[in-house]
Amino acid sequence: MTGIHDLAREVGVSTATVSRALRGLPRVSESTRERVLEAAVRLGYVPSPHAVGLASGGQTRSVAIVVPFVTRWYFAAVVHGAEQVLREQGYDLLLYNLAGDSAARHRVLRTQVLTKRVDAVLVVGLGPTAEEIAAMQRQGSPVVTLGARVEEWSSVRIDDVEASRTAMRHLLDLGHRRIAFVGGLGEDGLDFTTPTARLEGYRSSLHDAGLPLDAALELDGRFTLDGGVDCGRAVAAMDQRPTAVFCASDEMAIGLMSALREAGLRVPEDVSVVGVDDHEMARFFDLTTVRQPVHEQGRIAAQQILRSLGGADGPAEVAPEHVELATELVVRATTAAV
């Protein structure tokens, strides 16, 4: 198999020049680039990530993305946004799906599993511990967080507490006083940041409105469609049914509405429902929700990674950049006044 050194000898240039030519980077003349590309086709050269990495100062041209649950819409959309930006710049993605496994989190974030495999790491939806931050700093690769803020690293996120408060203000303004919450109460083992923040927003809104907390109205929907269905059935069976439900994700809201309607309850005449995300199916279900720019979060995080990696000369010293994107209430047909 033809290697990068064979290709460099054939063209009469260095392996670093071959690497830059194949990746479309500057500091290579057009005539040299054409000669490299022609020789690569003629010799059947397929670049090895490790060989290209050696020729480009140890870079692998790969970026790791660590997500709690890749099967969920939010994380899939974030990964898609990041992947588009990175692919355009010639980077491959290594996806680490923790799938709710705290042992997998330990293996990825607190050991040397990523060392020399990737040039940078994007951590999505997790609040790294002090031990994890120290371990990843020892690895030496740039890190960007999405959904949590770490002062040492660039980050992009929304204010999840404020997103919840926006949804709750809408329900309170409509006159609702007995409001249930559907979130992900059982996922704190991963320190998944969103459930905790959105629950905080729900509770603080009730407190500010002078309303008591009721543990019976805080339900665990697991941030899944099926979890929303289970919570909808629980709400329908309550003796003192809430007049409204705030769901911390649209997927749970859609599942909840399905179960309410199955039980013979009308939305919003009997129960108002509001979600968060503006999921691609939210418009189809006419769901009132708090919109967040999911795809754009992934794109911005990828751009932050590229800035930290610099150009052909390797990682650049850049000050951490913390971006907070705005959310927006989108009123549709699933909420109404009491």
C-alpha positions, 0 to 999 in steps of 0.5 A: 500500500502506498504511504505518505512517504512514498507519495512525498518521494514520488513528487519530490517534496516533504511529507508535511507538504503532501499533508498540507496539499491533500488537506487544502491548507495554505503555504502550498503552491497550486502547481505543487498541489496539483502534482500531489493530487495527480500522484495520489490518484495515480498511485492509489494513495489513501491517507492514513490519519496517523501518517498525516498526523505525523506529517502535520506535527502530531495532529490526527485530524480527528475530534472527539465528541462526548455525549450522554445519549446520542439517541436523543434528538437534542444531542443528535442535532448538536452533533450534526451541527458540529460535524458539518463545520468540522467536516468542511475543514477536513476533520473526522469525528470520534463519537463517544456515546456514554449511554447513561453509563457513569463507568463509561464517563470515567473511562473517557474523561478521567483516563488517558483513552483520548490521548493521541487519538484526537486533536480536541474534545467537545463535551456535550451536556455534562458538567465536568468535575474538578478531577475530570478537568484536571485529567483532560488538561493533562492530556493537553488537547483543547476542550470545548464544553456545550451546555456547561461552563468551565472557566478554563475552556471555551463554551456555548450554552443557553440559560436552562434556568431562564428557559424554564422560567420563560415557560413557567411565566407563560403558564402563570400569566395564563392563571395556572397555579397547580403546575406539574413538572416533567423532567429527568430527575433520575439522571444526576448520576451522569451530572447531565446539566440540563435536568438539574437547571430546568428543575431549578427554574421550575422551582424558583418560578413557583417560589417567586409566585408564592406557590408551594412546592409539591413533590407529587407534581415533580415527575421523572420523564427520563427525557424520552418520548416513552417517559413522557407517556408514563408521566402523562398516564400518571397525571391523568390518574391524579386525584388533584390533577394539575391544570398545566404541565411544564415538560423540560423537553418537547419529546416528553411533552409530545409523549405526555400529550399522547397519554392525556388524550388516550385518557380522554383529556383535552389539551389545552382545555383540561391540561395545558402543556408547554415544552422546551426545544422547538423540536422538529415535530413541535410544529406538527403537534402545535406545541407551545415551547421555548425554542433554543438554537440547537443546531447552531450550538453545535456549529459554534462549538465546532468553530471554537474548536477550530480556533483553538487548534489554529492552522497548519502550525498546530494549536493556538493560544486563544482566550476561552470564549463563553457564548450564551445563546438566547431562547424564545417562547413560541406560543402555539395551541397547547396552552390556554387560560384557566 
